């Protein structure tokens, strides 16, 4: 594959820096047997659907951050995400917690409620 300028295409991700121990895996995650497949999870993430809140977390490989499924941050591209079942699995894979949604706190997002007022 070539770049538009005729040279070789750049690698999609920069190489890890020396000393960084982040292991970012691509592909299916085998530790989510009871959750829907990754495409369904991504659709729930894009809709910020809270049905799987606390049961699945999204790991963004380009940033090294993991978030809740309802995080108000910009939705990452499908090719850049992987899903994990627990905070511990995300941290073990080398991701750090999002400072916006704070998934390690285990509490609902401030200002967000599943009760709607009519």
DARA-V62489 format. One record per residue. PHI is phi in degrees with one decimal (none if undefined). Layout:
# DARA-V62489
phi:PHI
phi:PHI
This chain:
# DARA-V62489
phi:none
phi:-118.3
phi:-75.0
phi:-65.3
phi:-91.7
phi:96.3
phi:-87.1
phi:-67.0
phi:-68.0
phi:-68.7
phi:-65.5
phi:-63.5
phi:-125.0
phi:-68.4
phi:-66.5
phi:-66.0
phi:-75.0
phi:-61.1
phi:92.1
phi:-79.4
phi:-102.9
phi:-79.1
phi:-108.4
phi:-111.7
phi:-99.2
phi:-107.3
phi:107.4
phi:-67.7
phi:-100.1
phi:-84.5
phi:-89.3
phi:-116.6
phi:-66.9
phi:-94.6
phi:-93.4
phi:-62.6
phi:-68.6
phi:-62.1
phi:-67.7
phi:-67.2
phi:-61.4
phi:-65.5
phi:-62.7
phi:-65.9
phi:-63.1
phi:-63.2
phi:-86.9
phi:53.5
phi:-76.2
phi:-91.1
phi:-61.9
phi:-107.4
phi:-59.7
phi:84.7
phi:-103.8
phi:-147.3
phi:-129.6
phi:-102.6
phi:-106.9
phi:-98.1
phi:-70.1
phi:-75.5
phi:-109.1
phi:77.9
phi:-115.2
phi:-118.9
phi:-133.3
phi:-74.0
phi:-68.5
phi:-104.4
phi:-59.6
phi:-76.4
phi:-65.9
phi:-57.4
phi:-71.6
phi:-73.4
phi:-66.0
phi:-58.0
phi:-69.8
phi:-103.0
phi:-121.4
phi:-137.7
phi:-115.6
phi:-131.3
phi:-86.4
phi:-135.7
phi:-62.6
phi:-61.0
phi:-64.3
phi:-63.6
phi:-66.9
phi:-65.0
phi:-81.6
phi:97.4
phi:-93.0
phi:-106.3
phi:-72.2
phi:-66.5
phi:-83.4
phi:-89.0
phi:-100.7
phi:47.7
phi:-65.6
phi:-74.1
phi:-71.6
phi:76.8
phi:-105.8
phi:-65.2
phi:-63.5
phi:-62.3
phi:82.4
phi:-113.7
phi:-143.1
phi:-84.8
phi:-91.2
phi:-101.6
phi:-101.5
phi:-118.3
